[in-house]
Amino acid sequence: MSSTCFQSLRCVALRITKLTAGGAPQTGANNGYVVNDIIDLAMTMEYEAGTDVTKKNGNGDLCFVFQEPDKVKGLSLAANFCELDAYLLEFLTNVTLFTSGSDAVGFKAPAVGTSPDPVCVEAWSIMWDGSAQATPDYLSNAAGYWHWVFPFNRWQQGDLSAEDDVMVVPASAKCSENANLTVNGPYDDWPTEVANGGGIETLYGVFEDDAYPTATCDRITVTSAAS
């Protein structure tokens, strides 16, 4: 057995799915959204420091040492976007939309004291092999992408600046585990190997994929028929 040894390049798309408070995908129309205006996506593992106790005797020598290993306690995400996208901010931060027919024409900030609803975020980066996009055997030699999954997160908007430059829209999130996400994903499109492995219920997961979704500037339907 050999491992997959490819680099990860860029971030080409993000797919966001609304979740219930318990973490299950909200099935139905308008509960998903795809964007390709993402500039970057940073992932930071968080650890709780283990107990570290050291004592010296009266001669200055160590007489007691006790060290526990650090423990994983969470994951943080930070993203920057290059469009002021009303639907994106509705999904991530619960802004209220102003609409004309089926079109979002603006938004207002969430009310003071409210918290954002949870979402599942999936991201795609290019699978790179030294000097070209990888074409792994597992994908039948199709052009490969890394498919990242963050099964439960709540986002908040960062600071905005209107100036002589394009506005960058920052957002950050705290991630949690999610045992209630469907094992083959909110859109029933994760591979059998992932589903057979129990899906992705931990802080994050990643697997090989041969395509990424198209951004249409409109909300999409969440199927999540399998569990």
Protein Blocks (a to p, Z undefined) as FASTA:
>chain_A
ZZdddddedjfbdcdddddfkopacedehiaccdfkbfbdcdddddddddddddddfkop
afbdcddddddfbdcdddddfbdcfklmmmmnopacddehjacfbdcdddehiacddddd
dddddddehjaccddfklnopacddddddfbdcddddddddddbdddddddddddddfkb
cfkbjnopacfklmmnopaabfbdcdddfbdcddehiacddfklpZZ
